[in-house]
Amino acid sequence: MKLKCKCGKMATWYYMPGENNWACCDNCVPRGCTYCQILQGLDEEGRQLPCIEWWYNEEGWDDEN
């Protein structure tokens, strides 16, 4: 079973650090980063990429619970 975003879509982004890992779809993932100040560039739709601590998986993330 795949992880779901809070909006109900399949989560393609997963926040890796810490114990409270979050999963988001491409529309809900927070874009840019005000904490680490690393410029990630833009995606193919011209949107800022998420912080480098968000990992992307086009096929979604498996729910291990």
N, C-alpha and C positions, 0 to 999 in steps of 0.2 A: 504494500500500500504506500502511496506517495504522500508526502507532507503537503498540507494545504495552507495557503495564506489566510489571513483573517477575513479576506473578502470571499473565500471559498474556492478560488482558483488554485491550480497546482503551483506549488512553490518552486521557483527556479533559482532563487537566491537564498543563501543560508549564511547567517552570521556566525563565524567560527569561534571567536574568543569567549572565554568564560563558560559558566555552567548554564546560564539562561540564554540558550541559542534561539534565535528567531529565524523564521522562514517566511519569505515573501514572494509574491509573483512579480513579474517585470514592471507592472503598473504601480505597485504599492511600495517597492523597495525605496528606502531613503536614498536620494541621489546627492552626490558630492560628499565632502567631509570637512567639518569645521574643526575637528579635533586634531587630526594628524597633518592637515594642511598639504597633503600630497595631491597634486593635480592629476586626475586620472584620464582626462580627455572626454570625448563625446562618443555616444553610441551611433548607430546608423540612422537613428531618428533625430539626431542633434541634441539629445538629452545628456546631461552630465552622467558619468558612470558613478556607481556607488563607491563608497570607501573600499580600500583594498582588503579590508577584513570581511567583506561580503564575498562569498565564493559562488560562482555561477555553474549550474548544471542544466543544460538545455532539456534533458530528459526528466528533470525533477529530482527531488531528494527522497530517498526511501525512509519511511517512518519505522524506526527500529523498536518501537514500543509494542 
